[in-house]
Amino acid sequence: MQDSDEESEEFTEALVYIGFNRVSAKAIVAQGFTSPLTLLTVSEDSLSEMTRQVARNNPRQGVNFPFVSVNLLKGFRHWTASQIRCGLDANSEDFSRAKAEEAVDRMQEEKKLLDGMDAMTPRKPEVLKNLSLWVKWWESWDNYIHHFRAEARCPLSYLHGAHTAVTNEVRDVEYEDLDDHLVNNTVLEGQHFAIDNKRYYAEFKSYISDGPGWTFIKHFDAKKDGRGAVLALRKQCEGESANMTIKAKAYAKLGASQFTGHRRNWTFQHYVQAHQEAHAELELVGEAVPETKKVQDFLANIKDPTLQMGVTHCFGEPEKLKSFESCQQYLSTLATTTRAYKDAGSAARSVSSASTGTGSKSSGGKGTKRKGGKKQTNTKGYSNEEWWAMSDSERAAVVKARKEAGGKGKKKAKKDRQASVSGVDSGDGNGDGNAPAPAPASANAGDQFGRRAHSGGSGNRSGGNANSD
């Protein structure tokens, strides 16, 4: 442990490094700031107020507080806080002007991040009602909690990180952005952790307490241990048995997902999304699927004839075979373009039919014919090529016409059967509703056979009554 006088002197030298003259540096020390840790006893705004107050009280002693130096003093405070949150020592001898300038840049970046987070409203996850939906729910939760920042000045998602200690290997990693650096380098102890851990628990509990997951975390309720609660539930839902179930479902989804053509409730984008979700589920449980395998499964289940040329192209393009994203983007564009072209062609045929009066069975558009000057939908059979060459609206019209035609035929057949049994006209205009009852059978039963049966129904060649005298 450093001697207080020695520590005070080192702190004074650090103040000189960031631009204060020695008189001003000693004036700051005289206010009780004798080490980097003492800077954490006040806020950044309080530091600004302190320098103004000291300057007013010492107008003739050469005390001067340049604006840039005051800003670097705030950077000194930020650097100290960051060192503590990352489990590192904060000594004056380890500080420099360059580190102060870097700390100021981080302060400004953090402010922009906070302003950006405040400007957008994160989408809240649903209450977890079924543990089998854990994988998808966790993605939503992770994105949601990442939005919040508290005492550690970084996303609260640092609390459910896999690491338990910040090692030198972790510190030496080159991270893509400041958030990644903070999430991975913030230690899970200290005042910042105690405050953030309770905040995390309160938020987590609100989405778990009304579902089956509450059983696994309720014993953390007394201490409000957010990290303990979330790790316990993750272990339950992402354990070996759970992982096997997740893998089986994901692979089943990949096998069952097919694209045979555009449907109202199953577009090509739905097909892509099904594969992406299955890949994400597998990756979450440590089953990373190779890119070439993703692409092969994706292409194998595309059965739409209009996309087969694109599928063949992807099989012959090494770059697309190595990248699922590249492959799906290419085919998504092709599917959209093909769809738009087909719809445009359908619209053009409709306009042509309306303007020329054509549309007869011999010269009309696909799937239509005319009867009595009225356009009707053709219910004949179509080959696979003819069927898929039609637009969705044309196919829908054929299906509707077939249903209507089938329904009318069934109703008429039922009426005819009833009429034949009762002897009453079916009402379809083909029979006489006033027809007399059938005549009684002839007394001579033999008249219905032989030559008399073919003599005009009269019973004799002269056309007279067979029973006359």
C-alpha positions as CSV (number, residue, x, y, z in Angstrom):
1,M,0.0,0.0,0.0
2,Q,1.3,3.4,-1.0
3,D,2.1,6.1,1.6
4,S,-0.6,8.8,1.5
5,D,2.0,11.6,0.8
6,E,3.6,9.6,-1.9
7,E,0.2,8.8,-3.4
8,S,-0.8,12.4,-3.2
9,E,2.4,13.4,-5.0
10,E,1.8,10.9,-7.8
11,F,-1.7,12.2,-8.2
12,T,-0.5,15.7,-8.5
13,E,1.9,14.7,-11.2
14,A,-0.9,13.0,-13.1
15,L,-2.9,16.3,-13.0
16,V,0.1,18.0,-14.5
17,Y,0.2,15.5,-17.3
18,I,-3.3,16.4,-18.4
19,G,-2.6,20.2,-18.6
20,F,-3.0,21.8,-15.2
21,N,-0.1,23.9,-13.9
22,R,1.4,22.8,-10.6
23,V,-0.3,25.5,-8.6
24,S,-3.7,24.5,-10.0
25,A,-2.9,20.8,-9.4
26,K,-2.1,21.4,-5.8
27,A,-5.2,23.5,-5.4
28,I,-7.2,20.4,-6.6
29,V,-5.4,18.2,-4.1
30,A,-6.2,20.7,-1.4
31,Q,-9.9,20.1,-2.0
32,G,-9.3,16.5,-0.8
33,F,-8.7,14.8,-4.1
34,T,-5.5,12.8,-3.4
35,S,-5.9,9.7,-5.5
36,P,-7.8,8.4,-8.5
37,L,-10.3,6.7,-6.2
38,T,-11.2,10.0,-4.5
39,L,-12.5,11.2,-7.9
40,L,-15.2,8.6,-7.7
41,T,-16.7,10.2,-4.6
42,V,-18.2,13.0,-6.8
43,S,-19.9,13.1,-10.1
44,E,-18.5,14.6,-13.3
45,D,-20.7,17.6,-13.0
46,S,-19.4,18.2,-9.4
47,L,-15.8,18.2,-10.8
48,S,-16.7,21.1,-13.1
49,E,-18.4,23.0,-10.2
50,M,-15.3,22.4,-8.0
51,T,-12.9,23.9,-10.5
52,R,-15.1,27.0,-10.9
53,Q,-15.3,27.5,-7.1
54,V,-11.6,27.1,-6.6
55,A,-10.8,29.6,-9.4
56,R,-13.1,32.1,-7.8
57,N,-11.5,31.7,-4.4
58,N,-7.9,32.0,-5.7
59,P,-8.0,34.8,-8.3
60,R,-4.4,36.0,-7.8
61,Q,-2.5,32.8,-7.0
62,G,-2.1,31.7,-10.5
63,V,-4.8,29.1,-10.3
64,N,-6.1,28.3,-13.8
65,F,-8.4,25.6,-15.0
66,P,-8.3,25.3,-18.8
67,F,-11.4,23.8,-20.3
68,V,-9.6,21.0,-22.1
69,S,-7.8,20.0,-18.9
70,V,-11.1,20.0,-16.9
71,N,-12.5,17.7,-19.6
72,L,-9.5,15.4,-19.3
73,L,-10.0,15.4,-15.5
74,K,-13.5,13.9,-16.1
75,G,-11.7,11.4,-18.3
76,F,-9.4,10.6,-15.4
77,R,-12.5,9.8,-13.3
78,H,-14.0,7.7,-16.1
79,W,-10.8,5.8,-16.5
80,T,-10.7,5.1,-12.8
81,A,-14.3,3.8,-12.7
82,S,-13.6,1.6,-15.8
83,Q,-10.5,0.1,-14.2
84,I,-12.5,-0.8,-11.1
85,R,-15.4,-2.4,-13.1
86,C,-12.9,-4.4,-15.0
87,G,-11.2,-5.7,-11.9
88,L,-8.0,-3.7,-12.4
89,D,-6.0,-1.4,-10.2
90,A,-6.4,2.4,-10.6
91,N,-3.0,3.9,-9.7
92,S,-1.8,7.4,-10.7
93,E,1.4,6.0,-12.0
94,D,-0.5,3.8,-14.5
95,F,-2.3,6.9,-15.8
96,S,-1.2,9.2,-18.7
97,R,-2.6,11.9,-20.9
98,A,-3.1,9.4,-23.7
99,K,-5.3,7.3,-21.5
100,A,-7.2,10.4,-20.4
101,E,-7.9,11.3,-24.1
102,E,-9.0,7.7,-24.8
103,A,-11.3,7.8,-21.7
104,V,-12.9,11.1,-23.0
105,D,-13.6,9.4,-26.3
106,R,-15.2,6.5,-24.5
107,M,-17.3,8.9,-22.5
108,Q,-18.6,10.5,-25.6
109,E,-19.3,7.1,-27.2
110,E,-21.2,5.9,-24.2
111,K,-23.3,9.1,-24.2
112,K,-24.2,8.5,-27.9
113,L,-25.1,4.9,-27.1
114,L,-27.3,6.0,-24.2
115,D,-29.0,8.6,-26.3
116,G,-29.6,6.0,-29.0
117,M,-31.0,3.5,-26.5
118,D,-33.3,6.2,-25.0
119,A,-34.6,7.1,-28.5
120,M,-35.8,3.6,-29.4
121,T,-38.2,1.3,-27.6
122,P,-37.1,-2.3,-27.4
123,R,-39.6,-5.0,-28.3
124,K,-40.6,-6.8,-25.1
125,P,-40.6,-10.6,-25.0
126,E,-43.7,-12.6,-24.3
127,V,-44.1,-14.2,-20.8
128,L,-42.5,-17.6,-21.0
129,K,-45.5,-19.9,-20.8
130,N,-43.9,-23.0,-22.2
131,L,-40.3,-24.1,-21.7
132,S,-40.3,-25.8,-25.1
133,L,-40.3,-22.3,-26.6
134,W,-37.1,-21.4,-24.7
135,V,-34.8,-21.0,-27.7
136,K,-36.9,-18.4,-29.5
137,W,-37.8,-16.7,-26.2
138,W,-34.2,-16.4,-25.2
139,E,-33.3,-14.6,-28.4
140,S,-36.0,-12.1,-27.7
141,W,-35.0,-11.7,-24.1
142,D,-31.3,-11.3,-24.9
143,N,-32.0,-8.5,-27.4
144,Y,-34.4,-6.8,-24.9
145,I,-32.1,-6.8,-21.9
146,H,-29.1,-5.7,-24.0
147,H,-31.0,-2.4,-24.3
148,F,-30.7,-1.5,-20.6
149,R,-27.7,0.1,-19.0
150,A,-27.3,0.7,-15.3
151,E,-24.4,1.1,-12.8
152,A,-21.8,-0.7,-14.9
153,R,-22.4,1.6,-17.8
154,C,-22.7,-1.3,-20.2
155,P,-25.6,-3.6,-21.4
156,L,-27.2,-5.6,-18.6
157,S,-26.6,-8.7,-20.7
158,Y,-23.1,-8.8,-19.2
159,L,-24.8,-10.5,-16.2
160,H,-25.8,-13.7,-18.0
161,G,-22.4,-14.1,-19.8
162,A,-20.7,-17.5,-19.6
163,H,-17.5,-16.2,-18.0
164,T,-17.2,-16.0,-14.3
165,A,-13.8,-14.1,-14.2
166,V,-12.1,-11.6,-16.5
167,T,-8.8,-13.2,-17.5
168,N,-5.8,-11.7,-19.3
169,E,-6.9,-13.7,-22.4
170,V,-10.3,-11.9,-22.3
171,R,-8.7,-8.5,-21.9
172,D,-6.3,-9.1,-24.8
173,V,-9.1,-9.8,-27.3
174,E,-9.7,-7.1,-30.0
175,Y,-13.5,-6.5,-29.7
176,E,-15.6,-5.1,-32.5
177,D,-17.1,-2.3,-30.5
178,L,-17.2,-0.7,-27.0
179,D,-20.2,-2.7,-25.9
180,D,-18.6,-6.0,-26.6
181,H,-15.5,-4.9,-24.7
182,L,-17.5,-3.8,-21.7
183,V,-19.8,-6.9,-21.6
184,N,-16.8,-9.2,-21.7
185,N,-14.5,-7.3,-19.4
186,T,-16.9,-6.1,-16.6
187,V,-16.3,-8.1,-13.4
188,L,-19.1,-9.8,-11.6
189,E,-18.4,-8.3,-8.2
190,G,-18.4,-4.9,-6.5
191,Q,-21.0,-2.2,-6.1
192,H,-21.9,-2.0,-9.8
193,F,-22.6,-5.7,-9.9
194,A,-24.7,-5.7,-6.7
195,I,-26.9,-2.9,-8.1
196,D,-27.2,-4.3,-11.6
197,N,-27.9,-7.9,-10.3
198,K,-31.0,-6.8,-8.4
199,R,-32.2,-4.7,-11.4
200,Y,-31.8,-7.7,-13.7
201,Y,-33.7,-10.0,-11.3
202,A,-36.7,-7.7,-11.1
203,E,-36.9,-7.5,-14.9
204,F,-36.3,-11.3,-15.4
205,K,-38.9,-12.3,-12.8
206,S,-41.7,-10.4,-14.5
207,Y,-41.4,-12.6,-17.5
208,I,-41.0,-15.9,-15.7
209,S,-43.1,-15.9,-12.5
210,D,-46.4,-16.7,-14.3
211,G,-45.0,-19.7,-16.1
212,P,-43.4,-23.1,-15.5
213,G,-39.9,-21.6,-15.2
214,W,-40.8,-20.0,-11.8
215,T,-40.2,-23.4,-10.1
216,F,-36.5,-23.3,-11.1
217,I,-35.8,-19.7,-10.0
218,K,-38.1,-18.9,-7.0
219,H,-35.4,-19.8,-4.5
220,F,-33.3,-16.9,-5.8
221,D,-36.2,-14.5,-4.9
222,A,-34.9,-13.8,-1.3
223,K,-31.6,-12.4,-2.5
224,K,-32.9,-11.0,-5.8
225,D,-30.0,-12.8,-7.5
226,G,-30.6,-12.1,-11.2
227,R,-27.5,-13.9,-12.4
228,G,-28.2,-17.0,-10.3
229,A,-31.8,-17.1,-11.5
230,V,-31.1,-16.8,-15.2
231,L,-28.2,-19.3,-15.2
232,A,-30.3,-21.8,-13.3
233,L,-33.1,-21.6,-15.9
234,R,-30.7,-21.7,-18.8
235,K,-29.2,-24.9,-17.3
236,Q,-32.7,-26.5,-17.1
237,C,-33.7,-25.4,-20.6
238,E,-30.3,-25.9,-22.3
239,G,-29.1,-29.0,-20.5
240,E,-28.1,-32.2,-22.4
241,S,-31.6,-33.7,-22.5
242,A,-33.1,-30.4,-23.5
243,N,-30.4,-29.9,-26.1
244,M,-31.2,-33.3,-27.7
245,T,-34.8,-32.3,-28.0
246,I,-34.0,-29.0,-29.5
247,K,-31.7,-30.5,-32.0
248,A,-34.3,-33.1,-33.0
249,K,-37.0,-30.5,-33.5
250,A,-34.6,-28.2,-35.5
251,Y,-33.5,-31.0,-37.9
252,A,-37.2,-32.1,-38.3
253,K,-38.1,-28.5,-39.2
254,L,-35.3,-28.4,-41.8
255,G,-36.5,-31.7,-43.3
256,A,-40.2,-30.8,-43.4
257,S,-39.8,-27.3,-44.8
258,Q,-40.3,-27.3,-48.6
259,F,-41.1,-24.6,-51.1
260,T,-43.2,-25.8,-54.0
261,G,-44.5,-22.4,-55.1
262,H,-45.8,-19.1,-53.8
263,R,-48.8,-19.4,-51.4
264,R,-50.6,-16.7,-49.4
265,N,-49.4,-18.2,-46.1
266,W,-46.1,-19.7,-47.3
267,T,-43.9,-17.4,-49.4
268,F,-40.2,-17.9,-50.2
269,Q,-39.3,-15.6,-47.3
270,H,-41.2,-17.9,-44.9
271,Y,-39.2,-20.8,-46.3
272,V,-35.9,-18.8,-45.7
273,Q,-37.0,-17.9,-42.2
274,A,-37.8,-21.5,-41.3
275,H,-34.2,-22.5,-42.2
276,Q,-32.7,-19.5,-40.4
277,E,-34.6,-20.2,-37.2
278,A,-33.6,-23.9,-37.2
279,H,-29.9,-22.9,-37.7
280,A,-30.1,-20.4,-34.8
281,E,-31.6,-23.1,-32.5
282,L,-28.9,-25.5,-33.4
283,E,-26.2,-22.9,-32.9
284,L,-27.5,-22.0,-29.5
285,V,-27.1,-25.6,-28.3
286,G,-23.7,-25.9,-29.7
287,E,-24.6,-27.7,-32.9
288,A,-23.2,-25.4,-35.5
289,V,-24.2,-26.6,-39.0
290,P,-21.5,-26.2,-41.7
291,E,-22.3,-23.6,-44.4
292,T,-22.2,-26.1,-47.2
293,K,-24.7,-28.4,-45.3
294,K,-27.0,-25.4,-44.8
295,V,-27.0,-24.6,-48.5
296,Q,-27.4,-28.2,-49.6
297,D,-30.5,-28.7,-47.4
298,F,-31.9,-25.4,-48.4
299,L,-31.6,-26.1,-52.2
300,A,-32.7,-29.7,-51.9
301,N,-36.2,-28.7,-50.7
302,I,-36.9,-26.1,-53.3
303,K,-39.5,-27.8,-55.6
304,D,-40.8,-24.7,-57.4
305,P,-40.3,-25.2,-61.1
306,T,-39.8,-21.5,-61.7
307,L,-36.7,-21.5,-59.4
308,Q,-35.0,-24.6,-60.7
309,M,-32.6,-22.7,-62.9
310,G,-31.6,-20.6,-59.9
311,V,-31.0,-23.7,-57.8
312,T,-28.9,-25.2,-60.6
313,H,-26.9,-22.0,-60.7
314,C,-26.2,-22.1,-57.0
315,F,-25.0,-25.7,-57.2
316,G,-22.5,-24.6,-59.8
317,E,-21.4,-21.4,-57.9
318,P,-18.7,-22.2,-55.2
319,E,-19.2,-18.9,-53.4
320,K,-22.9,-19.5,-53.0
321,L,-22.3,-23.1,-51.9
322,K,-20.1,-21.8,-49.1
323,S,-22.5,-19.1,-47.8
324,F,-26.1,-19.7,-46.9
325,E,-26.8,-16.0,-46.7
326,S,-25.4,-15.4,-50.2
327,C,-27.4,-18.3,-51.6
328,Q,-30.7,-17.3,-50.0
329,Q,-30.3,-13.7,-51.0
330,Y,-29.7,-14.6,-54.6
331,L,-32.8,-17.0,-54.7
332,S,-34.9,-14.5,-52.7
333,T,-34.2,-11.9,-55.4
334,L,-35.0,-14.4,-58.1
335,A,-38.3,-15.4,-56.5
336,T,-39.4,-11.8,-56.1
337,T,-38.5,-10.9,-59.7
338,T,-40.2,-14.0,-61.1
339,R,-43.3,-13.3,-59.0
340,A,-43.5,-9.7,-60.2
341,Y,-43.0,-10.8,-63.8
342,K,-45.8,-13.4,-63.6
343,D,-48.2,-10.9,-61.9
344,A,-47.4,-8.3,-64.6
345,G,-48.2,-10.9,-67.3
346,S,-51.5,-11.8,-65.7
347,A,-52.5,-8.1,-65.5
348,A,-51.6,-7.6,-69.2
349,R,-53.7,-10.6,-70.2
350,S,-56.7,-9.3,-68.2
351,V,-56.4,-5.8,-69.8
352,S,-56.2,-7.4,-73.3
353,S,-59.2,-9.6,-72.7
354,A,-61.3,-6.6,-71.4
355,S,-60.3,-4.3,-74.3
356,T,-60.7,-6.8,-77.2
357,G,-63.7,-8.8,-76.0
358,T,-61.7,-12.0,-76.4
359,G,-61.6,-14.8,-73.9
360,S,-63.5,-17.6,-75.7
361,K,-62.4,-21.1,-75.1
362,S,-60.4,-21.1,-78.3
363,S,-58.7,-17.7,-77.9
364,G,-59.3,-16.5,-74.3
365,G,-56.9,-16.3,-71.4
366,K,-55.8,-19.4,-69.5
367,G,-58.5,-21.0,-67.4
368,T,-61.5,-19.1,-68.9
369,K,-64.2,-19.5,-71.6
370,R,-67.3,-17.7,-72.6
371,K,-70.8,-18.9,-72.6
372,G,-73.6,-16.7,-73.8
373,G,-71.3,-13.7,-73.8
374,K,-70.4,-14.1,-70.1
375,K,-66.9,-14.9,-69.0
376,Q,-66.6,-18.2,-67.2
377,T,-63.8,-20.0,-65.6
378,N,-62.7,-23.2,-67.4
379,T,-62.8,-26.2,-65.0
380,K,-61.0,-28.6,-67.4
381,G,-57.9,-30.5,-66.3
382,Y,-54.5,-28.9,-66.7
383,S,-51.0,-30.3,-67.0
384,N,-48.5,-29.4,-64.3
385,E,-46.7,-27.0,-66.7
386,E,-50.0,-25.2,-67.6
387,W,-51.1,-25.0,-64.0
388,W,-47.9,-23.4,-62.7
389,A,-47.7,-21.1,-65.7
390,M,-50.9,-19.4,-64.5
391,S,-50.9,-16.6,-61.9
392,D,-52.3,-17.1,-58.3
393,S,-55.5,-15.3,-59.2
394,E,-56.1,-17.5,-62.2
395,R,-55.5,-20.7,-60.2
396,A,-57.8,-19.4,-57.5
397,A,-60.5,-18.8,-60.0
398,V,-60.2,-22.3,-61.4
399,V,-60.4,-23.8,-57.9
400,K,-63.5,-21.7,-57.1
401,A,-65.2,-22.6,-60.4
402,R,-64.6,-26.3,-59.8
403,K,-66.2,-26.1,-56.3
404,E,-69.2,-24.2,-57.7
405,A,-69.7,-26.6,-60.6
406,G,-69.4,-29.6,-58.3
407,G,-71.9,-28.1,-55.8
408,K,-74.5,-27.5,-58.5
409,G,-74.1,-31.0,-59.9
410,K,-74.6,-32.6,-56.5
411,K,-77.8,-30.5,-55.8
412,K,-79.3,-31.4,-59.2
413,A,-78.6,-35.1,-58.8
414,K,-80.2,-35.1,-55.4
415,K,-83.4,-33.4,-56.8
416,D,-83.5,-35.9,-59.7
417,R,-83.3,-38.8,-57.4
418,Q,-86.1,-37.4,-55.2
419,A,-88.3,-36.8,-58.3
420,S,-87.8,-40.3,-59.6
421,V,-88.9,-41.8,-56.3
422,S,-92.0,-39.5,-55.8
423,G,-93.1,-39.1,-59.4
424,V,-93.1,-35.4,-58.9
425,D,-91.4,-33.0,-61.3
426,S,-87.9,-32.0,-60.1
427,G,-88.6,-28.4,-60.8
428,D,-85.7,-28.0,-63.2
429,G,-87.9,-27.3,-66.2
430,N,-87.4,-30.6,-67.8
431,G,-90.6,-32.3,-66.8
432,D,-94.4,-31.5,-66.6
433,G,-95.5,-30.8,-63.2
434,N,-99.2,-31.4,-64.3
435,A,-98.6,-34.8,-65.9
436,P,-101.4,-37.3,-65.1
437,A,-100.8,-40.3,-63.0
438,P,-99.6,-43.5,-64.9
439,A,-102.4,-45.5,-66.5
440,P,-103.3,-48.8,-64.9
441,A,-101.8,-52.0,-66.4
442,S,-103.6,-53.6,-69.3
443,A,-105.9,-56.5,-68.6
444,N,-104.1,-58.6,-71.2
445,A,-100.6,-59.0,-69.7
446,G,-99.3,-60.6,-72.8
447,D,-99.9,-57.4,-74.8
448,Q,-96.7,-56.0,-73.5
449,F,-94.7,-58.6,-75.4
450,G,-94.6,-59.8,-79.1
451,R,-95.9,-57.9,-82.1
452,R,-98.5,-56.0,-80.1
453,A,-95.8,-54.4,-78.1
454,H,-94.4,-52.8,-81.3
455,S,-97.6,-51.6,-82.9
456,G,-97.6,-48.0,-81.6
457,G,-98.9,-49.0,-78.2
458,S,-102.4,-49.7,-79.6
459,G,-102.4,-53.4,-79.2
460,N,-103.5,-54.1,-82.9
461,R,-102.4,-53.2,-86.4
462,S,-105.4,-50.9,-87.0
463,G,-104.5,-48.6,-84.1
464,G,-107.8,-49.4,-82.3
465,N,-108.2,-50.4,-78.7
466,A,-107.1,-53.9,-78.0
467,N,-110.2,-54.4,-75.7
468,S,-112.8,-53.1,-78.1
469,D,-115.4,-55.4,-79.6
